[in-house]
Amino acid sequence: MVKTLHPKSYNEVYYVGHFFRQGIPVIMDLTALTDTEALPLVDFAAGLIVGRGGAMERVTPKVFLLTPSIQPALP
């Protein structure tokens, strides 16, 4: 499952982190935002990747795929 989110403001960045921390890949579609509004969300996503592990890939200029790192199952 991949969760697609269309944040309308920085206040909705909570949901990006929520799903990512659950191990769910997130498509963050920022096309409804101006570049100035979108930049803090991209910064948040970059910090999330660094802090939690994983990868961020730009799909289009304002659409990003955040993929959590795959943790091995504990025996």
C-alpha positions in Angstrom: 0.0 0.0 0.0 1.2 3.5 -0.8 -0.5 6.6 0.8 -1.0 9.6 -1.4 -1.3 12.9 0.4 -2.2 16.4 -1.0 -1.2 18.8 1.7 -2.8 22.2 1.4 -0.6 23.8 4.2 2.3 23.0 6.4 -0.1 22.0 9.2 -0.9 18.8 7.2 2.7 17.6 7.3 1.8 15.6 10.4 0.1 13.0 8.2 3.2 12.6 6.1 5.2 11.7 9.2 2.4 9.6 10.6 2.2 7.2 7.7 5.9 7.2 7.1 6.6 6.2 10.7 4.2 3.3 10.3 6.3 2.0 7.4 3.9 3.0 4.7 5.4 4.7 1.6 4.0 8.2 1.0 3.5 10.1 -2.2 3.5 13.8 -1.2 1.8 15.8 -3.9 2.5 19.5 -3.4 1.1 20.7 -6.7 -1.6 22.8 -5.0 1.1 24.8 -3.1 3.4 27.7 -4.3 7.1 27.0 -4.2 7.4 29.1 -1.1 4.7 27.1 0.7 6.0 23.7 -0.6 9.7 24.2 0.5 9.1 23.7 4.3 7.2 20.4 3.6 10.1 19.2 1.4 12.5 20.2 4.2 10.4 18.3 6.7 10.4 15.2 4.5 14.2 15.4 4.0 14.6 15.5 7.8 12.2 12.6 8.2 14.3 10.5 5.8 17.6 11.4 7.6 16.1 10.8 11.0 14.1 7.6 10.3 16.0 6.2 7.4 14.6 5.5 3.9 14.6 7.4 0.7 13.0 10.4 -1.0 12.6 10.5 -4.8 11.3 13.4 -6.9 8.6 12.0 -9.2 7.7 15.4 -10.8 8.8 18.9 -9.8 6.2 18.9 -6.9 5.5 15.2 -6.3 7.8 13.2 -4.0 7.9 9.5 -3.1 9.0 8.9 0.5 10.0 5.2 1.1 10.7 4.0 4.6 13.7 1.8 5.2 12.8 -1.9 5.3 13.4 -3.2 8.8 14.1 -7.0 9.1 11.5 -8.9 11.0 12.6 -9.9 14.5 12.7 -13.7 15.2 
